[in-house]
Amino acid sequence: MAKINSSLTDPKIQKSNFNRLDETAKAEFGPSEFTRARADAWGWHFRNRFNSLSPWPSLRWCSLTMVKSELISSLPGSMREKWPRQVAALQSLFLLFRQQRPMLDVTRSFREEGKKFAGKFLLGGSSFSSHPVSMPSANHSKRLIQAARELSAKVERLKFSPPVRHVYNPLTYAWKAHEEYLRRFGNSGKRVLFFGMNPGPFGMMQTGVPFGEIAAVRDWMEIQMPVAKPPKEHPARPILGFDCLRSEVSGRRVWNLFAARFGLAEKFFADHFVTNYIPLAFLAESGANLTPDKLPASEREPLLAVCDEHLLRVVEILQPEWLIGVGGFAAARARLSTEGSGIQVGQILHPSPASPAANRGWAEAATKQLIALKIWE
């Protein structure tokens, strides 16, 4: 064990391990130009990211190896047959760290755990096992999914009177897409948690994903799941799921900004997450959208109590440094529900097309606000 501990602080060994990754990655992913380019891009990103966040290059090596192991799904069958041992080793390492600690949660307790696991599996000379290692799990996704199920059940029990004629709950009829979103992108702690007010008619109401502009969910996040119908559907607001041809302007603006700044969805979700404060959409008799602040107090307050509770649970799971309300309503709820917690709360302009300020350049305005808060550079 003394050998392992000394290895953790030996810069020559650290550098050797880090360089070894580059060599083995090229060998294991080499014949495919496309896959190699993706691996190199990930390597550049994580090299820079982990250099500033972690003092242990060996831990960076673990994390980068794990990221590259995700590219296994892109390998042609011939490569899997040619390097079965290497593929099995990468899969094993990937599963090990996925189960113990999601790969990007390096800003919290991962550092101490990283020293232990890096020493045991990389620096101590142990060879990789071809079988997944079962370790205690800190599975953020499972906890988010359970919390969303409980939120859905609680809001389903609430009753609403006119002017509300229809209530849509995407956590029921679009649950599969919402669950996939949480599973894929809620799998680690986050530095920044964005959240809006409630679902829009051509976004989350159709896809089950917050601000769920169909093109962004389908093409950028690569989520496309079957969507059912709400029990009581308004004829002016049919649920067509991913077959809906309308565009959610707010969602398009939000996800276009994140895609333009981060490129890959995985890079954005490494440190950021997006949710909605209220999962329900309220429709008037005409089919017009009713915002939650228009509900009578006797119906609004029980709803807000349930949603405050859920927001605090999401914060507990993801442990963000920042809560960013998309619009004034969301920011106000964040301040009220997290008062005294020490979490920093900020606000960005709502991207609604009903906002003249948003129509003058929402992406630029939101970016300036996030830079002013020192969330982005």
C-alpha positions in Angstrom: 0.0 0.0 0.0 3.0 2.3 0.6 3.9 1.9 -3.0 0.4 3.0 -4.1 0.4 6.0 -1.8 3.8 7.2 -3.0 2.7 6.7 -6.6 -0.1 9.2 -6.1 2.3 12.0 -5.5 5.0 11.0 -8.0 4.7 13.3 -11.0 6.8 11.0 -13.2 4.4 8.2 -12.6 1.4 10.5 -13.1 2.7 11.8 -16.4 3.5 8.3 -17.5 -0.1 7.1 -16.8 -1.6 10.1 -18.6 0.6 9.6 -21.6 -0.1 5.9 -21.6 -3.8 6.7 -22.1 -3.1 8.7 -25.3 -1.1 5.8 -26.7 -3.6 3.1 -25.8 -6.6 5.1 -27.0 -5.0 5.6 -30.4 -4.4 1.8 -30.6 -7.8 0.8 -29.4 -9.8 3.4 -31.5 -7.3 3.8 -34.3 -8.8 2.4 -37.6 -11.9 4.6 -37.5 -11.0 8.2 -38.5 -14.3 9.4 -37.2 -14.1 7.7 -33.8 -10.4 8.8 -33.4 -11.5 12.4 -34.1 -14.2 12.2 -31.4 -11.8 10.6 -28.9 -9.2 13.3 -29.5 -11.8 16.0 -29.1 -12.9 14.5 -25.8 -9.3 14.2 -24.8 -8.6 17.8 -25.4 -11.7 18.9 -23.4 -10.9 16.8 -20.4 -7.2 17.5 -20.5 -8.0 21.2 -20.1 -10.9 20.7 -17.7 -9.2 18.3 -15.3 -5.9 20.2 -15.3 -7.7 23.1 -13.5 -10.0 21.0 -11.3 -7.9 18.1 -10.0 -4.4 17.9 -8.6 -4.1 14.3 -9.6 -3.3 13.6 -13.2 -3.9 9.9 -12.4 -7.5 10.8 -11.6 -7.7 12.7 -14.8 -6.5 9.6 -16.5 -9.3 7.5 -14.9 -11.9 10.0 -16.0 -10.6 10.4 -19.5 -10.3 6.7 -20.0 -13.9 6.4 -18.8 -15.1 9.0 -21.2 -13.4 7.3 -24.1 -14.9 4.0 -23.1 -18.3 5.5 -23.9 -17.1 5.6 -27.5 -17.1 1.8 -27.6 -20.7 2.0 -28.9 -19.3 3.7 -32.0 -16.8 1.0 -32.8 -17.5 -1.3 -35.8 -17.9 -5.0 -35.0 -14.5 -5.9 -36.6 -12.7 -3.7 -34.0 -14.6 -5.3 -31.1 -13.5 -8.7 -32.4 -9.9 -7.6 -32.9 -9.5 -6.1 -29.4 -11.9 -8.0 -27.1 -9.6 -7.7 -24.1 -9.1 -3.9 -24.4 -12.8 -3.4 -25.0 -13.7 -5.5 -21.9 -11.1 -3.6 -19.8 -12.6 -0.2 -20.8 -16.1 -1.4 -20.2 -15.1 -2.6 -16.8 -13.4 0.6 -15.9 -16.4 2.6 -17.2 -18.9 0.6 -15.1 -16.7 0.8 -12.0 -16.5 4.6 -12.0 -20.1 5.0 -13.1 -21.3 3.0 -10.2 -19.0 4.6 -7.6 -19.2 8.2 -8.7 -20.4 9.9 -11.9 -17.5 10.9 -14.0 -17.6 14.7 -13.7 -18.3 15.1 -10.0 -14.7 16.1 -9.3 -15.4 19.3 -7.4 -16.7 17.6 -4.3 -15.9 14.3 -2.4 -14.6 12.6 -5.6 -11.1 13.8 -4.9 -10.6 11.6 -1.8 -12.3 8.7 -3.5 -10.3 9.3 -6.7 -7.0 9.0 -4.8 -8.1 5.6 -3.5 -9.4 4.2 -6.7 -6.7 5.6 -8.9 -4.1 4.1 -6.6 -5.8 0.8 -6.4 -6.7 0.2 -10.0 -4.1 2.2 -12.0 -1.0 3.0 -10.0 -0.7 -0.2 -8.0 0.0 -2.3 -11.0 -3.3 -4.2 -10.9 -4.6 -5.4 -14.3 -8.1 -4.5 -15.4 -10.8 -7.1 -14.8 -12.9 -8.2 -17.7 -15.9 -8.2 -15.4 -17.7 -5.2 -13.9 -16.8 -4.5 -10.3 -19.8 -4.0 -8.0 -19.3 -0.9 -5.8 -21.6 1.2 -3.6 -23.5 3.6 -5.9 -24.2 7.3 -5.6 -26.6 7.2 -8.5 -28.0 10.6 -9.1 -30.2 9.6 -12.0 -32.1 7.0 -10.0 -32.7 9.4 -7.2 -33.9 12.1 -9.7 -36.2 9.6 -11.4 -37.7 8.5 -8.0 -38.2 12.1 -7.0 -39.9 12.9 -10.3 -42.3 9.9 -9.9 -43.2 11.1 -6.4 -43.7 14.7 -7.7 -46.0 13.4 -10.4 -48.1 11.4 -8.0 -48.5 14.4 -5.6 -49.5 16.9 -8.3 -52.0 14.4 -9.8 -53.9 14.5 -6.5 -54.4 18.3 -6.7 -57.7 19.7 -8.0 -58.1 22.9 -10.1 -61.2 24.8 -10.9 -62.1 27.3 -13.7 -60.6 29.1 -15.4 -58.6 25.9 -15.7 -60.3 23.4 -17.9 -57.5 21.0 -18.8 -54.4 20.0 -16.8 -51.6 18.2 -18.7 -49.0 16.3 -16.7 -46.1 15.3 -19.0 -44.6 13.2 -16.2 -47.4 10.7 -16.9 -48.1 10.5 -20.6 -44.5 11.5 -21.7 -42.8 9.7 -18.8 -40.5 7.6 -21.0 -38.8 10.6 -22.6 -38.6 12.4 -19.2 -37.1 9.4 -17.5 -34.5 9.0 -20.3 -33.6 12.7 -20.0 -33.0 12.2 -16.2 -31.1 8.9 -16.7 -28.7 10.2 -19.4 -28.1 13.8 -18.2 -28.8 13.7 -14.5 -26.1 11.2 -13.7 -23.7 13.5 -11.8 -23.6 16.5 -9.5 -24.0 19.9 -11.3 -22.5 23.3 -10.7 -25.4 25.1 -12.3 -29.1 24.2 -12.2 -31.4 26.2 -14.6 -35.1 25.9 -14.1 -38.2 27.4 -15.7 -41.7 27.9 -14.6 -43.8 25.1 -16.2 -44.2 23.2 -19.5 -44.9 25.1 -22.8 -47.4 23.8 -25.4 -44.9 22.8 -28.0 -42.0 21.9 -25.7 -42.2 19.8 -22.6 -46.0 19.2 -23.1 -45.0 17.3 -26.3 -41.6 15.8 -25.4 -41.5 15.5 -21.6 -38.2 17.3 -21.5 -37.9 20.8 -19.9 -38.0 23.6 -22.6 -38.3 20.5 -24.9 -38.1 22.0 -28.4 -38.5 18.9 -30.5 -35.5 19.4 -32.7 -33.2 20.0 -29.8 -34.4 16.9 -27.8 -34.4 14.6 -30.9 -31.2 15.8 -32.7 -29.0 17.3 -30.0 -29.9 15.2 -26.9 -30.7 12.2 -29.1 -33.8 11.4 -27.2 -36.9 10.2 -29.0 -39.4 8.1 -27.1 -43.1 7.2 -27.5 -45.4 9.7 -26.1 -49.0 8.8 -25.1 -52.0 11.1 -24.6 -53.2 12.9 -21.5 -56.5 11.6 -20.1 -58.4 14.7 -21.1 -57.0 16.4 -24.2 -58.0 19.8 -25.4 -58.8 19.7 -29.1 -56.8 22.9 -29.7 -53.8 21.5 -27.9 -53.3 17.9 -29.1 -50.4 15.9 -27.9 -48.5 14.6 -30.9 -45.2 13.9 -29.2 -42.2 14.0 -31.5 -44.5 14.2 -34.6 -45.6 17.7 -33.6 -44.6 20.2 -36.3 -44.8 23.3 -34.2 -41.7 24.8 -32.6 -41.3 26.0 -29.0 -39.6 29.3 -29.4 -38.5 29.5 -25.7 -37.0 26.0 -25.9 -35.4 26.7 -29.2 -33.7 29.8 -27.8 -32.5 28.0 -24.7 -31.1 24.9 -26.3 -29.6 26.7 -29.3 -27.6 28.9 -26.9 -26.3 25.9 -25.0 -25.5 24.0 -28.2 -23.7 27.0 -29.7 -21.6 27.4 -26.6 -20.8 23.8 -25.7 -21.2 21.9 -28.9 -22.0 18.4 -27.6 -24.9 17.9 -25.2 -22.7 15.9 -22.9 -20.3 18.8 -22.5 -23.2 21.1 -21.4 -24.7 18.6 -19.0 -21.3 17.9 -17.5 -21.8 20.9 -15.2 -25.3 22.1 -16.0 -28.8 20.8 -15.7 -32.3 22.1 -16.7 -35.6 21.4 -15.1 -39.0 23.0 -14.5 -40.3 24.1 -11.2 -43.9 23.0 -11.9 -44.5 19.9 -14.1 -48.1 20.8 -15.0 -49.5 22.8 -17.9 -52.9 24.6 -17.4 -55.2 25.3 -20.3 -58.3 27.6 -20.3 -61.5 26.7 -22.1 -60.1 28.3 -25.3 -56.9 26.3 -25.1 -54.9 29.3 -24.1 -52.0 28.7 -21.7 -52.6 29.7 -18.1 -49.5 30.5 -16.1 -49.4 29.2 -12.5 -49.5 32.7 -11.0 -53.0 33.1 -12.4 -54.4 30.3 -10.2 -56.4 31.3 -7.2 -54.4 31.3 -4.0 -56.3 28.3 -2.5 -55.1 26.2 -5.4 -51.8 27.8 -6.1 -50.3 27.5 -2.6 -50.7 23.7 -2.2 -49.1 23.3 -5.7 -46.2 25.6 -4.7 -45.6 23.7 -1.5 -45.2 20.4 -3.4 -43.0 22.0 -6.0 -40.8 23.7 -3.4 -40.3 20.4 -1.7 -39.3 18.8 -5.0 -36.9 21.6 -5.9 -35.1 21.2 -2.6 -34.8 17.5 -3.2 -33.3 18.1 -6.7 -30.9 20.5 -5.0 -30.0 17.9 -2.4 -29.3 15.3 -5.2 -27.4 17.5 -7.6 -25.7 19.8 -5.0 -25.4 22.8 -7.4 -23.5 25.9 -6.5 -26.0 28.1 -8.5 -29.7 28.0 -9.0 -30.6 30.1 -12.1 -34.2 31.0 -12.6 -35.2 31.4 -16.2 -37.5 34.4 -15.7 -38.7 36.2 -12.6 -41.2 33.7 -11.3 -38.7 30.8 -11.2 -36.0 33.0 -9.6 -38.4 34.2 -6.9 -39.4 30.6 -6.0 -35.7 29.7 -5.8 -34.9 32.5 -3.4 -37.9 31.6 -1.2 -37.4 27.8 -1.1 -33.6 27.9 -0.6 -33.4 30.8 1.8 -30.6 30.3 4.3 -29.2 27.3 2.5 -26.1 29.1 1.2 -26.9 28.3 -2.5 -26.4 31.2 -4.8 -29.5 32.2 -6.8 -29.4 34.1 -10.0 -31.8 35.0 -12.8 -31.7 35.3 -16.6 -34.1 36.8 -19.0 -37.0 34.5 -20.0 -36.8 33.5 -23.6 -40.5 33.9 -24.3 -41.5 35.5 -27.7 -43.9 37.6 -25.6 -40.9 39.4 -24.2 -39.7 42.4 -26.3 -36.3 42.2 -24.6 -35.9 38.5 -25.5 -36.9 39.2 -29.1 -34.1 41.8 -29.4 -31.5 39.1 -28.7 -32.1 36.6 -26.0 -28.9 34.6 -26.3 -26.7 37.6 -26.1 -28.7 39.0 -23.1 -28.6 35.7 -21.2 -24.9 35.2 -21.9 -24.1 38.6 -20.5 -26.1 37.9 -17.4 -24.3 34.6 -16.8 -20.9 36.2 -17.3 -21.9 39.0 -14.9 -22.7 36.3 -12.3 -19.3 34.8 -13.0 -20.9 31.5 -14.0 -19.5 31.7 -17.5 -16.4 33.3 -18.7 
